[in-house]
């Protein structure tokens, strides 16, 4: 079986995030790391590979040259090889263009199972897996908390407001996982060393048969989104402190009433 895992390198979640006021895109000049939600998706594939020899796991991502760091980490965790889509014309690509490019890359792999996180921690759109599945005509099991892979199908469980629902789909299929999925493993010393020798292929749009896509402007076309304006979130103001002098309950109730909370 061949398993493809979509990964993304995102700004460190522990750092302050800012938008470029001119381009309207996320400022990625700081530290960038492999997205944790993608590591959880990778863990699903690696667990199956551990128990089923002959399974091949490939990680796929789209991004600039600096993405190599994140892909090498995925290889050190246990992936067999990596596919890096790198093209200057893809800078600032929206969800639609990203999905089109990743779908083209997946066609090159012939994967039986495609794994991804349900949403990245930078964009939080949560639509790319569905867009890719549509382009590849694959069934989609989205936002599942658990994944069971058999020789014939994938079974997953998704949480709902009233409980949970159990899903299944035959191969080939696309699955996106949530943060409730199992935690990812840490790369071993052996994995870090062998990762340096594992293949990492870099492809441009021409190699994917998407040369015409690269000739489109990055903004303002039917194939992309354009940011009209950006507004910085207002700074938080200090809250009101209620000192209990025997009447704190009354003051709290009055505050909640004035705020129309009760």
Secondary structure, 3 states (H helix, E strand, C coil): CEEEEECCEEECCCCCCCECCCCCCECCCCCEEECHHHHHHHHHHHHHHHHCCCCEEEEEEECCHHHHHHHHHHHHHCCCEEEEECCHHHCCCCHHHHHHHHHHHHHHHCCCEEEEECCCCCCCCCCHHHHHHHHHCCEEEEEECEEEECCCEEEEEEECCCCEEEEEEECCEEEEECCCCCCCCCCCHHHHHHHCCCCEEEECCCCCCCHHHHCCCCCCCCCCCCCCCCCCCCCCCCCCCCCCCCCHHHHHHHHHHHCCCC
